[in-house]
Amino acid sequence: MIKQSSKLRDRYSFCRFPGLSPEGKVPDAKTVWVYRECLKERGLVDKLFSELLIRIDAAGFSARKGQIVDAAIVPVPRQRDTREKNRQIQRWGQP
């Protein structure tokens, strides 16, 4: 089983966001859970996330749920056959 703290270290941006260094101490899952429960008891979870979204928007970013974009643009081969050859391929399978 993967520890929660190792998930936080998975990407440098995951460490940077809460202000942690990859080498530094990372709170364990229980600590984070207890903190969240305290926020929930005080009715602060929605207020906290609303403020977070305002700050993210003000910084020029857009927060979206569950979207990770990782793409590579590669050239596609161009077809060099003439229209006549394409007709022959469609009819008989080979020019």
C-alpha positions as MATLAB code, in Angstrom:
seq = 'MIKQSSKLRDRYSFCRFPGLSPEGKVPDAKTVWVYRECLKERGLVDKLFSELLIRIDAAGFSARKGQIVDAAIVPVPRQRDTREKNRQIQRWGQP';
ca = [
       0.000    0.000    0.000;
       1.278    3.482   -0.902;
       1.562    5.946    1.960;
      -0.411    9.151    1.623;
       2.756   11.208    2.094;
       4.403    9.557   -0.922;
       1.441   10.614   -3.073;
       2.131   14.214   -2.111;
       5.734   13.821   -3.227;
       4.691   12.234   -6.537;
       4.909   15.545   -8.375;
       6.862   18.630   -7.480;
       3.779   20.804   -8.052;
       1.909   18.777   -5.411;
       4.619   19.749   -2.901;
       4.834   23.378   -4.023;
       1.113   24.063   -3.687;
       0.964   23.537    0.108;
       4.459   25.025    0.479;
       6.299   21.793    1.277;
       9.703   20.733    0.053;
      10.147   17.227   -1.371;
      12.697   16.479    1.377;
      10.648   18.029    4.184;
       8.241   16.423    6.598;
       4.784   15.708    5.212;
       1.761   15.267    7.463;
       0.352   11.743    7.503;
      -3.220   10.882    6.474;
      -4.474   10.848   10.081;
      -3.198   14.390   10.724;
      -4.846   15.695    7.549;
      -8.088   13.854    8.406;
      -8.211   15.286   11.971;
      -7.586   18.795   10.609;
     -10.359   18.392    8.045;
     -12.764   17.119   10.711;
     -12.026   20.209   12.835;
     -12.769   22.448    9.848;
     -15.969   20.496    9.187;
     -17.166   20.800   12.809;
     -16.746   24.568   12.613;
     -18.522   24.778    9.231;
     -15.425   26.135    7.516;
     -14.845   23.608    4.690;
     -17.107   25.365    2.156;
     -15.821   28.799    3.181;
     -12.213   27.658    2.863;
     -12.722   26.157   -0.603;
     -14.685   29.195   -1.782;
     -11.782   31.427   -0.743;
      -9.320   29.058   -2.411;
     -11.262   29.171   -5.696;
     -11.369   32.986   -5.540;
      -7.585   33.109   -5.124;
      -6.997   30.570   -7.901;
      -9.219   32.613  -10.235;
      -7.475   35.874   -9.246;
      -4.119   34.281  -10.106;
      -5.409   33.575  -13.626;
      -5.887   29.827  -13.282;
      -9.041   27.801  -13.714;
      -9.839   24.961  -11.345;
     -11.556   21.990  -12.934;
     -12.457   18.658  -11.478;
     -10.351   15.674  -12.433;
      -8.730   16.969  -15.584;
      -5.140   16.237  -16.387;
      -3.936   17.040  -19.866;
      -0.839   15.319  -21.138;
      -0.461   15.356  -24.880;
       2.234   15.120  -27.475;
       1.795   16.490  -30.971;
       3.189   14.127  -33.566;
       3.221   14.486  -37.328;
       0.938   12.146  -39.227;
       2.065   10.484  -42.430;
       0.696   12.153  -45.536;
      -0.940   10.045  -48.167;
       0.896   10.388  -51.466;
      -1.347    8.217  -53.648;
      -3.178    9.731  -56.572;
      -6.956    9.586  -56.718;
      -6.711    6.916  -59.413;
      -4.528    4.711  -57.210;
      -7.003    5.193  -54.339;
      -9.841    4.028  -56.617;
      -7.821    0.958  -57.610;
      -7.073    0.149  -53.968;
     -10.760    0.421  -53.125;
     -11.746   -1.852  -56.041;
      -9.060   -4.569  -55.955;
      -7.145   -4.118  -52.754;
      -3.843   -3.167  -54.466;
      -2.873   -0.694  -57.188;
];
